[in-house]
């Protein structure tokens, strides 16, 4: 024998009742520019390898590079540069 709850759920689904819309905030943040040029400038200046480049809200970029050491671990350098 079928459960009344299953029958009610099936009837609601067949009646065309749409579930309520869920508003999900966007995870994408739009910025005025990108950090490509700033990252290239820091890499050229330091001779390091790009680790990350992230825009900030004030029109700058936080660029992190790894600078090779003398046979040891590379040095991590973070610079804040204009976009």
N, C-alpha and C positions, 0 to 999 in steps of 0.2 A: 504494500500500500504506500502511496506517495505521501510525503510530508506536506502539510498545508503551507509551510514556509517556502518549500521548493516551488509549489504551484503558484504562490503569490509572487515570487521573484520572477518566474517565467512569464506570468501574465503581465507584470509591470514592464518587462523587457519587450514583449510583443506589442504592447500598447503604444510604443513610440516615445515613451517617457525618456527624455535625455537626462543624463546625470548633470549635476550643476558644474558650471565651468570653474576651473581652478586657475587662479592668476598666479603665475610663477614669475618672479623677478628675473630679468635678463642677467646672465653671467658675463655678457660681453660688454666691455667698457670701450667707448669710442674716445680716441685721443686725436689731437690736431696733427700729429706727425708720428714718425716712428724713430727708433733709435739706431737704424742701420748706419747712417753716416757717422754718428757719434761713436758707435762701436768700432767702426773701421778706423777712425781717428785715434782712438785709444790703443787699438792693436798695433797700428803703425808706430805710434809714439813709444810704446813700451816693448815692442818686439815679442809680446806674449801671445797666448792662445785664448780666444774668446770663450768664456765660461757662461756668461749671461749678460743680457742688456734689457733693462726694464724701464719703461717711462714712469715718471712721477706726475703728480697733479699740477706741478708748478712749471711745466715746460722744460724739465731737465730729464736726463737719463742716468740711471745708476748702472754703470758698466763694470763687470768683474772679469778680470783676465788672470790666467796662470802664466807666470814668468818662469821659464826653466832655470833650475839651479845648476850648480857645478857638480853634476853626478848625484845630487841629493834630491829631496822633494822640491817640487816647484813652489814658488812664492805666490800666494793669492793676493791680488791687489784690486781694490774696489775704488773707482773714481766716479765722481758726480760731475757730469758735463752738460752744457746746454744742448738742446735738441737741434 
